[in-house]
């Protein structure tokens, strides 16, 4: 579990490197939600998601300990781009391991940030063996997506910024997948505002964190078809789960339709692009999955990486509230 | 022409009422443009465009002089929504006069902000007669879209904010239609940073300001088919034109395709929704309509009000750079 010193060190590393993302508000969203909502717009973060904070903090911290000739990560999503950009800024070679069926747009975007992409066949190759090989051959350091104190400390810096801008929040709602974002946010929140209620938000078809909290242990779910491709991790992390268990009031579940309705609303009225995973917290508040009446609620918009043709499909399929 | 005191008074009126919009940057945009660009995101302003600043400043200033029982405006665009929201916040009844062929979405949005919408037939009715009637009957004050010192002073507050955040700009590029936004920005810019080059940007098919500057007098063009529906005014204003003539280095012309290419780029990579008119300045810099190499350039994203089905069409029609 990261401590406060880890978070303060992360803030120093990220100063002038990560964007201090704006806090957005919308009277119309508030009317629908029955609450006063403050959106931390991490979709406007560099590389389009909060992931850059953790990746940069992790890699920079490692370089402070020893020479880091290269880094490696597995991801077909926002973590890939966060690691690629962070490594480039630090002048370190990055290799990102992706499945052969990853969307071409994600592969291109990761290469666009200067990383080498190594493809593997999910059916016949072991991702872990491949990783070990790359680490051994190149002296590369693995940058895990969530289960790491330095990663969590980096993500936590967004929470510190939000609480500086809006100190008197009653609750925060944060999308949860592996739990790196939420673990970091919960750690910062409990230090800075212990009375605040902390909620996770995840798709109802990928509710591993909800189920794990109910069971009191890490439950592994089958991969389920949700449009929220950033929230498909099948189990909370070893390091993140104890933090979530100690910190969370509840995990709120949202449907694909609720995420699409929310992200198209935010696009139309708030003029920002949020990906389905990034809209899970907002959807939970907008669709009143807990009683936030009259409360001041912080919500993380965790990412904005959507292919535009996919976005056009969401617009066409848009459900009404 | 608004003076500095007008702009300072506008800042006081708008404090805590208008959003202080963020300044966005994009390494990838910079690479394409060959310049370092700072975007003043007025698409994230209340009611989705810079128009709210001028409308609120105008109405509030009028209430300081005398009782204002009602206001009236003609607009089928962002001015309508800016006036409607400003009036509502000030507890004043607003009537917006729109042509019968205005898009239903714009009519609905204006009503959504609490204004009464009065429709008129372009073919058979005189807009001016209608206005006069409403003003006479209701004691309403007309809120003009651009040709007014209080309107320009309100718009100028965005320039002051940008120059506070990024003081060392070499140039600014601002979409121009009637010239209220650009007139306000130019006034503030000449006071705060006299050496900075000031550019307008308009569609090549609606180049009334460019032509007027060349002719040395206000030229009226025929209404032309550009997708930039906010930039279809056919002539610069009486009050705005002298300011533009004194202040502008040039007016840069952009095509519809260049605006679509730019706004889809900004959506995909910067995660913000900009309407075609709002992207005219950005398109001029991105498509290198003047030599900005190595320069630090401020660009106004003036609005973000696009119907989502229309946006889906832009995505489908997206040209490459």
HADDOCK unambig.tbl for C-alpha pairs under 7 A between the chains (distance, minus, plus):
assign (segid A and resid 22 and name CA) (segid B and resid 22 and name CA) 6.69 0.50 0.50
assign (segid A and resid 43 and name CA) (segid B and resid 271 and name CA) 6.79 0.50 0.50
assign (segid A and resid 44 and name CA) (segid B and resid 270 and name CA) 6.63 0.50 0.50
assign (segid A and resid 44 and name CA) (segid B and resid 271 and name CA) 6.36 0.50 0.50
assign (segid A and resid 267 and name CA) (segid B and resid 273 and name CA) 6.82 0.50 0.50
assign (segid A and resid 268 and name CA) (segid B and resid 308 and name CA) 6.57 0.50 0.50
assign (segid A and resid 270 and name CA) (segid B and resid 44 and name CA) 6.63 0.50 0.50
assign (segid A and resid 271 and name CA) (segid B and resid 43 and name CA) 6.81 0.50 0.50
assign (segid A and resid 271 and name CA) (segid B and resid 44 and name CA) 6.36 0.50 0.50
assign (segid A and resid 271 and name CA) (segid B and resid 272 and name CA) 5.69 0.50 0.50
assign (segid A and resid 271 and name CA) (segid B and resid 273 and name CA) 4.69 0.50 0.50
assign (segid A and resid 271 and name CA) (segid B and resid 304 and name CA) 6.06 0.50 0.50
assign (segid A and resid 272 and name CA) (segid B and resid 271 and name CA) 5.70 0.50 0.50
assign (segid A and resid 272 and name CA) (segid B and resid 272 and name CA) 4.50 0.50 0.50
assign (segid A and resid 272 and name CA) (segid B and resid 273 and name CA) 5.79 0.50 0.50
assign (segid A and resid 273 and name CA) (segid B and resid 267 and name CA) 6.83 0.50 0.50
assign (segid A and resid 273 and name CA) (segid B and resid 271 and name CA) 4.68 0.50 0.50
assign (segid A and resid 273 and name CA) (segid B and resid 272 and name CA) 5.78 0.50 0.50
assign (segid A and resid 304 and name CA) (segid B and resid 271 and name CA) 6.03 0.50 0.50
assign (segid A and resid 308 and name CA) (segid B and resid 268 and name CA) 6.57 0.50 0.50
assign (segid A and resid 308 and name CA) (segid B and resid 315 and name CA) 6.55 0.50 0.50
assign (segid A and resid 309 and name CA) (segid B and resid 315 and name CA) 6.85 0.50 0.50
assign (segid A and resid 312 and name CA) (segid B and resid 312 and name CA) 4.93 0.50 0.50
assign (segid A and resid 315 and name CA) (segid B and resid 308 and name CA) 6.55 0.50 0.50
assign (segid A and resid 315 and name CA) (segid B and resid 309 and name CA) 6.86 0.50 0.50
